């Protein structure tokens, strides 16, 4: 199973790029992220964790249900992805794993190692 940690900072008291899709089904969309669409689709069924910083535990996240290719006209790379996920309380409080160097805005798409 795959997982992804993302730095999703707050702007004007709300997480940047995070919107509700379906309140009853607890579906949210987080975008626009700089991943190749084919790579991002690996996350369907996996977990996404949103963090204010890499040193703080996740404040939100859940199970990725879909990945959408989106056009971002405000970016140098216009084709990006948005992750549609089902929010889960189990995703809160998870520590960052994966790429953690100073400039990292994502953990990279990581695969859980089998036990």
C-alpha positions as a Markdown table, in Angstrom:
| # | Residue | x | y | z |
|---|---|---|---|---|
| 1 | Unk | 0.0 | 0.0 | 0.0 |
| 2 | Unk | 1.2 | 3.5 | -0.8 |
| 3 | Unk | 1.2 | 6.6 | 1.3 |
| 4 | Unk | 2.1 | 10.3 | 0.9 |
| 5 | Unk | 2.8 | 13.1 | 3.3 |
| 6 | Unk | 2.3 | 16.7 | 2.1 |
| 7 | Unk | 3.1 | 20.1 | 3.5 |
| 8 | Unk | -0.3 | 21.8 | 3.2 |
| 9 | Unk | 0.1 | 25.1 | 5.0 |
| 10 | Unk | -2.7 | 27.4 | 6.3 |
| 11 | Unk | -3.5 | 30.6 | 4.4 |
| 12 | Unk | -6.1 | 32.9 | 5.8 |
| 13 | Unk | -7.1 | 30.4 | 8.5 |
| 14 | Unk | -7.7 | 27.5 | 6.0 |
| 15 | Unk | -5.5 | 24.8 | 4.5 |
| 16 | Unk | -4.3 | 26.0 | 1.1 |
| 17 | Unk | -6.0 | 24.1 | -1.7 |
| 18 | Unk | -8.2 | 21.9 | 0.5 |
| 19 | Unk | -11.9 | 21.8 | -0.3 |
| 20 | Unk | -14.8 | 19.6 | 0.7 |
| 21 | Unk | -16.3 | 17.5 | -2.1 |
| 22 | Unk | -19.0 | 15.6 | -0.3 |
| 23 | Unk | -19.8 | 16.3 | 3.3 |
| 24 | Unk | -21.8 | 13.1 | 3.9 |
| 25 | Unk | -19.2 | 10.8 | 2.5 |
| 26 | Unk | -16.4 | 12.9 | 4.2 |
| 27 | Unk | -14.7 | 13.4 | 0.8 |
| 28 | Unk | -12.1 | 16.2 | 0.4 |
| 29 | Unk | -9.9 | 17.4 | -2.4 |
| 30 | Unk | -6.3 | 18.6 | -1.9 |
| 31 | Unk | -4.5 | 20.1 | -4.9 |
| 32 | Unk | -2.8 | 21.2 | -7.0 |
| 33 | Unk | 0.3 | 19.1 | -6.6 |
| 34 | Unk | 3.3 | 18.6 | -8.8 |
| 35 | Unk | 3.2 | 14.8 | -9.4 |
| 36 | Unk | 3.0 | 12.8 | -12.6 |
| 37 | Unk | -0.5 | 11.6 | -13.1 |
| 38 | Unk | 0.4 | 8.0 | -13.6 |
| 39 | Unk | 2.6 | 8.0 | -10.4 |
| 40 | Unk | -0.1 | 9.7 | -8.4 |
| 41 | Unk | -2.7 | 7.0 | -9.3 |
| 42 | Unk | -0.7 | 4.5 | -7.3 |
| 43 | Unk | -2.1 | 6.2 | -4.2 |
| 44 | Unk | -5.7 | 5.2 | -4.9 |
| 45 | Unk | -6.6 | 3.1 | -1.8 |
| 46 | Unk | -3.5 | 4.3 | 0.0 |
| 47 | Unk | -3.1 | 7.1 | 2.6 |
| 48 | Unk | -2.5 | 10.8 | 2.4 |
| 49 | Unk | -1.4 | 12.9 | 5.4 |
| 50 | Unk | -1.4 | 16.7 | 5.5 |
| 51 | Unk | 1.0 | 18.6 | 7.7 |
| 52 | Unk | 1.7 | 22.2 | 8.5 |
| 53 | Unk | 5.4 | 21.4 | 8.8 |
| 54 | Unk | 7.4 | 18.2 | 8.5 |
| 55 | Unk | 8.2 | 18.3 | 12.2 |
| 56 | Unk | 4.6 | 18.4 | 13.3 |
| 57 | Unk | 2.2 | 15.5 | 13.1 |
| 58 | Unk | -0.5 | 15.4 | 10.4 |
| 59 | Unk | -3.5 | 17.5 | 11.2 |
| 60 | Unk | -5.7 | 15.9 | 8.5 |
| 61 | Unk | -5.8 | 13.1 | 6.0 |
| 62 | Unk | -7.4 | 9.9 | 5.0 |
| 63 | Unk | -7.7 | 7.2 | 2.2 |
| 64 | Unk | -7.2 | 8.4 | -1.4 |
| 65 | Unk | -10.3 | 7.5 | -3.4 |
| 66 | Unk | -9.4 | 9.3 | -6.7 |
| 67 | Unk | -6.7 | 11.3 | -8.4 |
| 68 | Unk | -7.6 | 14.1 | -10.9 |
| 69 | Unk | -5.5 | 15.8 | -13.4 |
| 70 | Unk | -5.9 | 19.5 | -13.2 |
| 71 | Unk | -4.6 | 22.5 | -15.1 |
| 72 | Unk | -2.9 | 25.1 | -13.0 |
| 73 | Unk | -2.5 | 28.4 | -14.9 |
| 74 | Unk | -0.7 | 30.1 | -12.0 |
| 75 | Unk | 2.2 | 27.6 | -12.1 |
| 76 | Unk | 5.2 | 27.0 | -14.3 |
| 77 | Unk | 4.1 | 23.4 | -14.7 |
| 78 | Unk | 0.5 | 23.6 | -15.8 |
| 79 | Unk | -0.5 | 20.0 | -15.4 |
| 80 | Unk | -0.8 | 18.9 | -11.8 |
| 81 | Unk | -2.9 | 16.5 | -9.7 |
| 82 | Unk | -5.5 | 16.8 | -7.0 |
| 83 | Unk | -6.1 | 14.0 | -4.5 |
| 84 | Unk | -9.7 | 13.2 | -3.5 |
| 85 | Unk | -9.7 | 11.4 | -0.2 |
| 86 | Unk | -12.1 | 10.1 | 2.4 |
| 87 | Unk | -11.2 | 11.9 | 5.7 |
| 88 | Unk | -10.2 | 9.6 | 8.6 |
| 89 | Unk | -9.5 | 10.4 | 12.2 |
| 90 | Unk | -6.8 | 7.7 | 12.0 |
| 91 | Unk | -4.8 | 10.0 | 9.8 |
| 92 | Unk | -4.4 | 12.6 | 12.4 |
| 93 | Unk | -1.3 | 12.7 | 14.6 |
| 94 | Unk | 0.9 | 10.6 | 12.1 |
| 95 | Unk | 4.5 | 11.6 | 12.0 |
| 96 | Unk | 6.2 | 12.5 | 8.7 |
| 97 | Unk | 8.0 | 9.6 | 6.9 |
| 98 | Unk | 9.9 | 9.7 | 3.6 |
| 99 | Unk | 11.8 | 12.6 | 2.1 |
| 100 | Unk | 12.5 | 15.2 | 4.8 |
| 101 | Unk | 15.3 | 17.4 | 3.5 |
| 102 | Unk | 14.9 | 21.2 | 3.9 |
| 103 | Unk | 13.2 | 21.9 | 0.6 |
| 104 | Unk | 10.9 | 18.8 | 0.7 |
| 105 | Unk | 7.2 | 19.7 | 0.4 |
| 106 | Unk | 6.2 | 16.0 | 0.0 |
| 107 | Unk | 7.5 | 12.7 | 1.4 |
| 108 | Unk | 7.4 | 11.4 | -2.2 |
| 109 | Unk | 5.0 | 8.6 | -3.0 |
| 110 | Unk | 6.2 | 5.8 | -0.6 |
| 111 | Unk | 5.3 | 2.2 | -0.3 |
| 112 | Unk | 4.8 | 0.5 | 3.0 |
| 113 | Unk | 7.4 | -2.2 | 3.5 |
| 114 | Unk | 6.0 | -5.7 | 4.2 |
| 115 | Unk | 6.6 | -7.1 | 7.7 |
